[in-house]
Amino acid sequence: ALPICLFCKIAAGQIPANKLFEDEQILAFYDIDPQAPVHFLVIPKKHIPSAACLTEQEGALLAHIYAVIARLCRELGCENGYRVVTNVGADGGQSVPHLHFHVLAKRSLAWPPG
């Protein structure tokens, strides 16, 4: 069966994305509606609906995601800092039901977020 989830389709190469990084486990690509001068997403290729579904079994996957984020931010010159966000559920602002991490940088980010 073909994947129906938008991010599963992107991970499977069925929908094009402006890729920054890809390996067997994860994919990083630029957001199509950037909210900062640098705004990319990192997704696991495995379908995980949201951070609410994570268990300790995904510990290595999450460590890998954050290590890749750190490397990409170094390569992109985000030395002044960056924000990593994962939205969970409707009230959390999650619009695609597939775990994803927004990485925003190269502008001053307000707190608390909107």
Residue pairs with C-beta under 8 A, 6 or more apart in sequence:
2 9
2 12
2 14
3 9
3 11
3 12
3 14
3 47
5 47
5 96
5 97
5 98
6 15
6 96
6 98
7 43
7 47
7 96
7 98
7 100
8 47
8 98
9 15
10 16
10 17
10 27
10 29
10 43
11 27
11 43
11 45
17 27
17 29
17 30
18 29
18 30
19 27
19 28
19 29
20 28
20 29
20 30
20 40
20 72
21 27
21 28
21 42
21 68
21 72
22 28
24 45
25 44
25 45
25 46
25 61
25 64
26 42
26 43
26 44
26 45
26 61
26 64
26 65
26 68
27 42
27 43
27 45
28 40
28 41
28 42
28 43
28 68
28 69
28 72
29 40
29 41
30 39
30 40
30 41
31 39
31 40
31 41
31 102
35 102
35 104
36 104
36 105
36 106
36 107
36 109
37 105
37 106
37 107
38 73
38 76
38 78
38 82
38 103
38 104
38 105
38 106
39 102
39 103
39 104
39 105
40 72
40 102
40 103
41 100
41 101
41 102
41 103
42 65
42 68
42 69
42 100
42 101
42 103
43 98
43 99
43 100
43 101
44 58
44 61
44 65
44 99
46 61
47 98
48 54
48 58
48 98
48 99
49 97
49 98
49 99
50 86
50 87
50 88
50 89
50 94
50 97
50 98
50 99
51 86
51 88
51 99
52 88
52 89
53 99
54 62
54 99
65 101
66 84
69 82
69 84
69 101
69 103
72 103
73 82
73 103
73 105
76 105
76 106
78 105
78 106
80 105
80 106
81 105
82 103
82 104
82 105
83 102
83 103
83 104
83 105
83 109
84 101
84 102
84 103
85 101
85 102
85 104
85 113
86 99
86 100
86 101
86 102
87 93
87 94
87 95
87 102
88 94
